[in-house]
């Protein structure tokens, strides 16, 4: 079946320019929740549970980077995280996230920049399906690690398409060689079961 028959934007899991990415998610915003729910989107809950397994303090503020329509924020709230802020480069996606009423602060982000976020602002950072083919480029991992404080946790996922791209896997391999970073969690599991797609969830801890 084609992507269109499966409701997915054409060429979703391939590399795109920033403008192409913005257009994909702008056009998809209205139907995104219904589509990924139909596909059994499992990664947000898996990431939230991985953080709890790693001992994340649910009273500490969380940055939901690339929050989209807020599905990851909902998963974080469901397992007890009390303070969740979100950012995304798509105004249309952010409008849906805002309507959920679960974020303390939401703002429109700029690709390649953390904006006002400085190291230490967020001891927990989540990027659910964000650093991936069709979304943010590999260097986004470095961008997030740059603002992760000592003792902080960064939780993110790579889907199958992303895991097949050396640009992404090499960035991760290099990151975990840093003396002050450790891979606290790694687990393959369901991503979009209806599409027979899996993802690997990772949690990095800065020591």
C-alpha positions in Angstrom: 0.0 0.0 0.0 1.2 3.5 -0.7 1.8 6.1 2.0 -1.3 7.9 1.0 -3.4 4.8 1.4 -2.0 4.4 4.9 -2.6 8.1 5.6 1.1 8.9 6.0 2.6 11.9 4.2 4.5 10.8 1.1 8.2 10.2 1.7 7.8 10.8 5.5 10.8 8.7 6.6 13.4 10.2 4.3 15.7 13.2 4.7 14.0 16.6 4.1 15.0 20.3 4.2 13.7 22.4 7.1 11.0 24.0 4.9 9.9 20.6 3.7 9.7 19.3 7.2 7.6 22.3 8.3 5.2 21.8 5.4 4.8 18.1 6.1 3.8 18.6 9.7 1.8 21.7 8.9 -0.3 19.8 6.4 -0.5 16.8 8.7 -1.4 18.6 12.0 -5.1 18.2 11.7 -5.1 14.5 11.2 -1.8 13.6 13.0 -3.4 12.3 16.2 -6.0 10.2 14.5 -3.4 8.7 12.1 -0.7 7.7 14.6 -3.3 6.5 17.1 -4.7 4.2 14.4 -1.2 2.9 13.9 -0.8 2.1 17.6 1.9 4.8 18.3 3.7 3.2 21.3 7.0 5.2 21.6 5.8 8.1 23.8 4.7 5.8 26.5 7.8 3.7 26.2 10.0 6.8 26.6 8.0 8.0 29.7 8.3 4.6 31.3 12.1 4.4 30.5 12.6 7.7 32.3 10.8 6.4 35.4 12.9 3.2 35.2 16.0 5.3 35.2 15.0 7.0 38.4 13.9 10.4 36.9 12.5 12.7 39.5 8.9 13.4 38.5 8.9 16.8 40.4 11.7 18.2 38.2 10.9 20.2 35.0 10.9 18.3 31.7 11.5 19.8 28.2 9.4 18.0 25.6 11.6 18.9 22.6 9.7 18.6 19.3 6.4 18.1 21.2 4.2 18.0 18.2 0.6 17.8 19.1 1.4 16.9 22.7 1.2 13.1 22.6 4.5 12.8 24.3 3.5 15.3 26.9 0.4 13.3 27.7 2.5 10.2 28.2 4.8 12.0 30.6 1.9 13.3 32.6 0.3 9.9 32.7 3.4 8.4 34.5 3.6 11.2 37.0 5.8 14.0 35.6 4.4 17.2 37.0 6.1 20.1 35.1 6.3 19.7 31.3 7.2 22.4 28.9 7.1 22.0 25.1 8.6 23.4 21.9 8.2 22.6 18.2 9.0 24.2 14.9 5.4 23.7 13.6 2.9 26.4 14.7 0.0 24.2 13.6 1.3 21.3 15.7 1.8 23.6 18.7 -1.8 24.8 18.5 -3.0 21.2 19.1 -0.5 20.8 21.9 -1.7 24.1 23.5 -5.3 22.9 23.4 -4.5 19.9 25.6 -3.8 22.2 28.5 -1.0 20.0 29.9 2.1 22.2 29.3 3.2 24.9 31.6 5.0 26.7 28.8 4.9 26.3 25.0 7.0 28.1 22.4 7.8 28.0 18.7 11.3 26.8 18.2 13.9 27.6 15.5 15.7 24.7 13.8 19.3 24.3 15.0 18.8 26.5 18.0 17.8 25.9 21.7 16.6 29.5 21.9 16.4 30.7 25.5 17.2 27.2 26.9 20.5 27.1 28.8 22.3 24.2 30.4 20.6 23.4 33.7 17.2 24.8 32.8 15.9 21.2 32.3 17.3 18.2 34.1 15.1 16.0 32.0 14.8 16.4 28.2 12.6 14.2 25.9 12.8 14.0 22.1 10.2 11.4 21.1 10.7 10.5 17.4 12.3 13.9 16.8 15.9 13.1 15.9 15.0 11.1 12.9 14.7 10.8 9.1 11.9 13.1 8.1 12.3 15.3 11.2 15.4 16.7 12.9 18.9 16.1 11.6 21.5 14.0 13.4 23.3 17.0 14.9 20.2 17.7 17.0 21.5 15.1 19.4 24.6 17.3 20.1 22.3 20.3 20.5 20.3 18.7 23.2 23.3 17.3 25.0 24.8 20.8 25.1 22.1 21.9 27.5 21.9 18.7 29.6 23.2 19.4 33.1 25.2 17.1 35.4 22.8 14.4 36.6 20.4 15.1 33.7 18.6 12.6 31.6 18.0 12.8 27.8 15.4 10.3 26.5 14.9 9.9 22.7 14.1 7.3 20.1 15.4 6.2 16.7 12.9 4.4 14.4 13.9 1.7 12.0 14.6 4.1 9.1 16.7 6.3 11.4 18.7 3.3 12.6 19.6 2.4 9.1 21.2 5.9 8.5 24.9 6.0 9.7 24.6 9.8 10.2 22.3 9.2 13.2 23.9 6.1 14.6 27.4 7.5 14.3 26.4 10.6 16.3 25.1 8.4 19.1 28.2 6.2 19.1 30.4 9.3 19.4 28.2 10.8 22.1 28.4 7.8 24.5 32.2 7.9 24.3 32.2 11.2 26.2 33.6 10.6 29.7 30.7 12.4 31.4 27.9 10.6 29.5 26.5 7.1 30.0 23.9 5.0 28.2 21.4 4.4 31.0 18.8 2.7 28.9 18.5 1.1 25.5 15.5 -1.0 24.4 14.0 -2.0 21.1 10.3 -2.3 20.9 7.1 -1.3 19.1 6.8 2.1 17.4 3.9 1.9 15.0 2.7 -1.7 15.3 0.1 -1.3 12.5 2.9 -0.5 10.2 5.2 -3.3 11.6 7.7 -0.5 12.6 9.8 -0.7 15.7 12.0 1.9 17.4 14.8 1.9 19.9 14.4 4.0 23.0 17.6 5.5 24.6 18.2 7.4 27.8 21.5 9.1 28.2 22.7 10.4 31.6 25.2 13.1 32.2 27.3 12.1 35.2 
